[in-house]
Amino acid sequence: MTLTRALLEDYVALRDITPAAKAAVAIALADGLSVMVAASGLEPAVAPMLAYASASGAGPSTLIGTSRRVSPVMAALGNGALAHAIDFEDTFEEGKIHPNASLIPAVLALAEAEGATGAEVIRALALGCDFACRLSLALDGGPAERGWYYPPILSGLGATLGCCLLLDLDADTALNALGLFAAQFMLADELKRSPLSHLRAVRESLAARAAVEAALLARAGVVAVVQPLEGPGGVFPILTGNGPRQSAFAGIGRHFYGPEVGVKQWPSCRGTHSAIVAAQRLRNRGVAPSDLTQVTVSVSPPNDMLFVPRQQRIAPRTAIDAKFSIPFVFATALEHGAVDLASFTPERLTSADTLKLASRIHMDASPLPPGIEAVYTLRIANGTSLTEIVNAVPGLRAADTKLEAIAPKLQACLAAGRKPVDCRELLAAVTRLETDSPGDLMRLF
């Protein structure tokens, strides 16, 4: 039996979801849907995707922010465009992926179309998230070195499994679905060097659409490949040159990774969060932007990508590009004391003071010892220097929080949407999901 087939047998047979994994699903859903609502009102790059999906014709699935219902494939495309667009969705720190970004829009779109129960949605989300996290831990090499942008690829495979579980497909059919997903969606990292590309913002739309379509095509009888993950031409050898680390799949059903996924505190790439922590500490030490003549930052891969190409990073032209810039995020945090939903407006992107400070920030490519995320070395105008070491960015794992604790973030996001949503209603609907239908939840949007 192949590795992929054995993994799918484990997931298909798994019915018991731990209370901690269910609680993590509730947090992921409330957080993810709130971020999607905010993106509908804040990120221009989502507009063409929503317009395309909206014009596709009527269907059973909700298109967030539009008052339209479309096919599940088009709802996954449109809502998936919202999931990562403001880079505020949750993160699996250890694997450097966003496991729920394509999973939530794909599963919810399909659930509405199929008349699934809330309990079925919770199982699909819990196991799809677990699978994506394990895939990220199974990487044996650096995909970026081979030109691949892997986070949405792996989260999309998790979304595909979630859709298969929602449809109650057997392991053989789910095997075909994973192959069909890979045939539709692989993402090169050229988007990092294309400053006006929408792909960085809406990438999950294509993954979520492919996940839904792959599951439906597999159910219809389309046969794909035998070893979509580990075969010589499978996803892992393509990404890294090696097969997956099989140790990453130990304990399926006994240990769930959903509770280890973290809720983001700031709406920018997770790799930029050391810049926010360092800037806030420096402000507390009395350092002002005008004091600095140069800032040198030491980071380890993959966070080195947040400095290159240099001109793109010190003067980003779009909000999503600014969110992937340590120079811009550091300058913003030091200047304003915070990074929030208002930090990436057109006015902020063209602020002369912010751009001047960002131009003084450079990367030091020297390797960092384990346990240190970043080192900020500052030259001060009076000739002295300061060093700020960020060992770790404070996290907010789902296992360590409750829905009510993230209500301020949810409220800010829900108020920013094209169609604002009441936070109390969302929390109540997510809490009731196990006994309600997904349609009851999606009626809020």
C-alpha positions in Angstrom: 0.0 0.0 0.0 1.3 3.5 -0.9 2.0 6.1 1.8 -0.8 8.4 0.5 -3.3 5.6 0.4 -2.5 4.5 4.0 -2.8 8.1 5.2 -6.2 8.5 3.6 -7.4 5.2 5.1 -6.5 6.6 8.5 -8.4 9.9 8.0 -11.4 8.4 6.3 -11.9 6.0 9.3 -11.4 8.7 11.9 -14.7 9.8 13.4 -13.8 10.8 17.0 -12.6 14.4 17.3 -11.3 15.5 20.6 -12.9 18.4 22.5 -9.7 20.4 22.1 -9.7 19.9 18.3 -13.4 21.0 18.2 -12.6 24.1 20.2 -9.8 24.9 17.8 -12.2 24.6 14.9 -14.6 27.1 16.5 -11.7 29.6 17.0 -10.4 29.0 13.4 -13.9 29.5 12.0 -14.7 32.7 13.8 -11.3 34.1 13.1 -11.2 33.1 9.5 -14.6 34.3 8.6 -14.0 37.6 10.3 -10.8 38.1 8.4 -12.7 37.3 5.1 -15.3 39.9 5.9 -12.6 42.5 6.6 -10.9 41.7 3.3 -14.1 42.3 1.4 -14.0 45.9 2.5 -10.2 46.6 2.6 -8.3 44.8 -0.2 -8.9 46.0 -3.8 -7.3 42.8 -5.2 -10.3 40.7 -4.2 -12.7 42.7 -6.3 -12.0 41.0 -9.7 -12.3 37.6 -8.1 -15.6 38.4 -6.4 -17.0 40.0 -9.6 -16.0 36.9 -11.6 -17.6 34.5 -9.1 -20.7 36.7 -8.7 -21.3 36.8 -12.5 -21.0 33.0 -12.8 -24.7 32.3 -12.1 -26.9 31.4 -9.2 -26.2 28.5 -6.9 -26.5 27.3 -3.3 -23.4 28.7 -1.7 -22.8 32.1 -0.1 -20.4 34.6 -1.6 -19.3 36.7 1.3 -19.9 40.4 1.1 -22.0 40.3 -2.1 -25.6 39.2 -1.2 -25.1 36.5 -3.9 -25.3 32.8 -3.9 -23.3 30.9 -6.5 -22.0 27.3 -7.2 -19.7 25.8 -4.5 -16.8 26.0 -6.9 -17.3 29.7 -7.5 -18.0 30.4 -3.7 -14.7 28.7 -2.9 -13.0 30.8 -5.5 -14.5 34.1 -4.2 -14.3 33.4 -0.5 -10.9 31.9 -0.9 -9.7 35.2 -2.4 -10.7 36.9 0.9 -9.0 34.4 3.2 -5.4 35.6 2.9 -5.9 39.0 1.3 -5.2 41.0 4.4 -2.7 38.4 5.8 -4.5 38.3 9.1 -5.5 34.6 9.1 -4.2 32.0 11.5 -0.8 30.4 11.2 0.8 27.0 12.0 4.1 28.3 13.3 6.1 25.2 13.2 5.3 24.5 9.5 5.1 28.1 8.3 1.7 27.6 6.7 -1.9 28.9 6.9 -3.7 25.6 7.2 -7.2 27.0 7.3 -6.9 29.6 4.6 -8.2 27.5 1.7 -9.8 24.9 4.0 -12.6 27.0 5.5 -13.9 28.6 2.2 -13.7 25.3 0.4 -15.5 23.2 3.1 -18.2 25.8 3.8 -19.0 26.3 0.1 -19.3 22.6 -0.4 -21.3 22.1 2.9 -24.0 24.6 1.8 -24.3 22.9 -1.5 -24.4 19.4 -0.1 -26.7 20.1 2.8 -24.1 18.9 5.3 -24.5 19.0 9.0 -22.5 21.2 11.4 -20.9 18.1 12.9 -19.7 17.0 9.4 -18.2 20.4 8.8 -16.4 20.3 12.2 -14.9 16.9 11.4 -13.8 18.0 7.9 -12.2 21.2 9.2 -10.4 19.5 12.1 -9.0 16.7 9.9 -8.2 18.9 6.9 -6.3 21.3 9.2 -4.4 18.4 10.9 -3.4 17.0 7.5 -2.1 20.3 6.2 0.0 20.8 9.3 1.4 17.3 9.0 2.3 17.9 5.4 4.2 21.0 6.3 6.2 19.1 8.9 6.9 16.4 6.3 8.9 18.7 4.0 12.5 17.5 3.7 14.1 20.4 2.0 13.4 24.0 1.0 10.7 24.5 -1.7 11.8 28.1 -2.3 15.2 26.8 -3.4 13.4 25.0 -6.2 11.2 28.0 -7.1 8.0 26.9 -5.3 5.7 28.9 -3.0 4.5 26.1 -0.9 2.1 27.4 1.9 -1.0 27.4 -0.3 -0.1 24.2 -2.0 0.0 22.3 1.3 -3.0 24.1 2.8 -4.9 23.3 -0.5 -4.1 19.6 -0.1 -5.6 19.9 3.4 -8.6 21.6 1.9 -9.0 18.8 -0.6 -9.0 16.2 2.2 -11.6 18.3 4.1 -13.8 18.3 1.1 -13.4 14.6 0.6 -14.4 13.9 4.2 -17.4 16.2 3.9 -18.5 14.2 0.8 -17.9 10.9 2.7 -15.6 9.7 -0.1 -13.6 6.4 0.4 -9.8 6.3 0.5 -9.5 5.4 -3.2 -11.7 8.3 -4.3 -9.9 10.7 -2.0 -6.6 9.5 -3.5 -7.8 10.6 -6.9 -8.9 13.9 -5.4 -5.4 14.7 -4.1 -4.0 13.9 -7.5 -6.6 16.1 -9.2 -5.8 19.0 -6.9 -2.1 18.8 -7.7 -2.9 18.7 -11.4 -4.8 22.0 -11.0 -2.7 24.0 -8.5 1.0 24.4 -8.0 2.3 27.9 -7.3 5.7 29.2 -8.3 7.4 31.9 -6.1 7.7 34.4 -9.0 4.9 36.2 -7.3 7.5 37.4 -4.7 9.2 39.4 -7.5 6.1 40.8 -9.1 5.1 43.9 -7.0 1.7 44.5 -8.7 0.6 40.9 -8.7 -2.7 40.1 -7.1 -1.6 36.5 -6.6 0.1 37.1 -3.3 -3.3 38.4 -1.9 -5.7 36.0 -3.6 -3.7 32.9 -3.9 -6.0 30.8 -1.6 -8.8 31.4 -4.0 -7.3 29.2 -6.6 -6.4 26.5 -4.0 -9.9 26.5 -2.5 -11.5 26.3 -6.0 -9.2 23.4 -7.0 -9.9 21.6 -3.7 -13.7 21.7 -4.3 -13.4 20.8 -7.9 -10.9 18.0 -7.2 -13.3 16.4 -4.7 -16.3 16.7 -7.0 -14.4 15.3 -10.0 -13.1 12.4 -8.0 -16.7 11.7 -6.8 -17.8 11.7 -10.4 -15.3 9.0 -11.2 -12.2 10.8 -12.6 -9.0 8.7 -11.9 -5.8 10.6 -11.2 -2.5 9.1 -10.0 -1.4 6.4 -7.6 1.2 8.4 -5.5 0.2 12.1 -5.6 2.4 13.0 -2.6 5.4 10.6 -2.6 5.7 9.4 -6.2 8.8 10.4 -8.3 6.7 13.1 -9.9 4.6 13.7 -6.8 4.1 16.9 -4.8 7.0 16.3 -2.3 9.7 15.4 -4.8 8.7 18.3 -6.9 8.8 20.7 -3.9 12.0 19.5 -2.3 13.6 16.8 -4.3 12.8 14.3 -1.6 9.9 12.2 -0.4 7.9 13.3 2.7 9.2 12.6 6.2 7.0 9.8 7.3 7.5 10.6 10.9 5.2 13.6 10.5 2.2 11.3 10.1 2.7 9.4 13.3 -0.2 9.6 15.8 -3.0 10.5 13.4 -6.2 10.5 15.4 -4.4 10.6 18.7 -2.8 14.0 18.3 -4.5 16.8 16.5 -2.6 19.8 15.3 -5.5 22.3 15.1 -5.0 23.4 18.8 -1.4 24.3 17.9 -2.4 26.8 15.2 -2.0 30.4 16.3 -4.3 33.4 16.0 -2.5 36.3 14.4 -2.2 39.5 16.5 -1.2 41.8 13.6 -2.4 41.9 9.9 0.9 41.3 8.2 3.1 38.3 7.2 4.0 36.3 10.3 7.7 36.8 9.4 7.3 40.6 9.9 6.0 40.3 13.5 9.6 40.4 14.9 9.7 43.9 13.5 6.6 44.9 15.4 7.9 43.5 18.6 11.3 45.1 18.2 9.8 48.5 17.3 7.5 48.5 20.3 10.3 47.6 22.6 12.4 50.4 21.1 9.6 52.9 21.6 9.4 51.9 25.2 13.1 52.6 25.4 12.5 56.1 24.1 13.8 55.6 20.6 12.2 57.8 17.9 12.3 57.4 14.1 14.4 60.6 13.8 17.1 59.0 16.1 18.0 56.3 13.6 20.6 56.6 10.8 20.6 52.9 9.9 19.0 49.6 11.1 20.5 46.3 10.3 18.3 43.2 10.7 19.5 39.6 11.0 17.0 37.0 10.1 17.0 33.3 9.0 15.3 31.8 5.9 12.5 32.0 4.9 12.2 35.5 6.5 15.1 36.8 4.3 12.5 37.0 1.5 10.9 39.9 3.4 13.9 42.1 2.3 14.1 41.3 -1.4 13.8 42.7 -4.0 15.1 45.7 -2.0 13.3 48.5 -3.8 10.0 46.6 -3.6 10.4 46.2 0.1 11.4 49.7 1.1 8.7 51.3 -1.1 5.9 48.7 -1.6 3.2 49.7 -4.0 0.3 47.6 -2.8 -1.0 46.7 0.7 -0.3 43.0 0.4 3.3 43.7 -0.7 3.8 46.0 2.3 2.6 43.3 4.6 5.5 41.2 3.3 8.1 43.9 4.0 10.1 44.0 7.2 11.5 47.5 6.4 8.0 48.9 5.9 6.4 47.1 8.9 9.2 48.1 11.2 9.0 51.7 10.1 5.3 51.8 10.5 5.4 50.2 14.0 8.2 52.6 15.2 6.4 55.6 13.8 2.9 54.8 14.9 3.4 52.4 17.8 1.1 49.8 16.3 0.3 47.8 13.2 -3.4 47.4 12.5 -6.0 47.3 9.8 -5.4 51.0 9.1 -1.6 50.6 8.6 -1.7 49.7 4.9 -4.0 52.3 3.4 -2.8 54.2 0.2 -1.9 57.2 2.4 0.3 55.1 4.6 2.0 53.4 1.6 3.1 56.8 0.3 4.0 58.4 3.6 7.3 60.2 3.1 8.4 59.7 6.8 7.6 56.0 6.7 9.4 55.4 3.4 12.4 57.4 4.5 12.8 55.3 7.6 12.2 52.1 5.6 15.1 53.0 3.2 17.5 53.0 6.2 16.7 49.3 7.0 19.0 46.6 5.7 19.3 42.9 6.0 22.4 41.1 7.4 22.5 37.6 5.9 24.6 36.2 8.8 23.0 33.0 10.2 21.3 33.2 13.5 21.6 30.6 16.3 18.6 28.4 17.1 16.0 30.1 19.2 16.5 33.6 17.9 14.1 34.9 15.4 15.7 38.3 14.6 18.4 40.7 15.8 17.9 44.5 15.2 21.0 46.6 15.3 20.5 50.3 15.3 22.9 53.2 14.6 21.8 56.3 16.5 22.3 59.8 15.2 24.5 60.7 18.2 27.0 57.9 17.3 25.8 55.2 19.7 24.2 51.9 18.8 21.5 49.7 20.2 20.6 46.1 19.8 17.2 44.5 20.2 17.1 40.7 20.1 13.7 39.0 19.4 14.0 35.4 20.6 10.4 34.6 19.9 7.2 36.5 19.0 4.4 36.0 21.5 1.9 33.6 20.1 -1.8 32.9 20.8 -2.3 29.2 20.2 -5.9 28.0 19.8 -5.2 25.6 22.7 -4.4 28.5 25.0 -7.3 30.8 24.2 -11.1 31.0 24.0 -13.4 32.5 21.5 -14.3 35.4 23.8 -10.6 36.4 24.1 -10.3 37.1 20.4 -13.5 39.2 20.3 -11.7 42.5 19.9 -9.9 41.3 16.8 -13.2 39.8 15.4 -15.1 43.1 16.0 -12.5 45.2 14.2 -12.5 42.8 11.2 -16.3 42.4 11.1 -16.8 46.2 11.1 -14.5 46.7 8.2 -16.4 44.6 5.7 -18.6 45.5 2.7 -21.4 44.1 4.8 -20.6 44.5 8.5 -21.5 41.5 10.7 -22.5 41.5 14.4 -19.7 39.9 16.4 -22.1 38.4 19.0 -24.2 36.8 16.3 -21.1 35.2 14.8 -19.8 33.9 18.1 -23.2 32.4 18.9 -23.5 30.8 15.4 -20.0 29.2 15.7 -20.8 27.9 19.1 -24.0 26.3 17.9 -22.5 24.8 14.7 -22.3 21.2 16.0 -26.1 21.1 16.3 -27.0 23.7 13.6 -26.6 23.6 9.9 -23.8 25.5 8.1 -26.5 27.5 6.4 -27.4 29.0 9.7 -23.9 30.3 10.1 -23.5 31.5 6.5 -26.7 33.5 6.6 -24.8 36.1 8.6 -22.7 36.9 5.5 
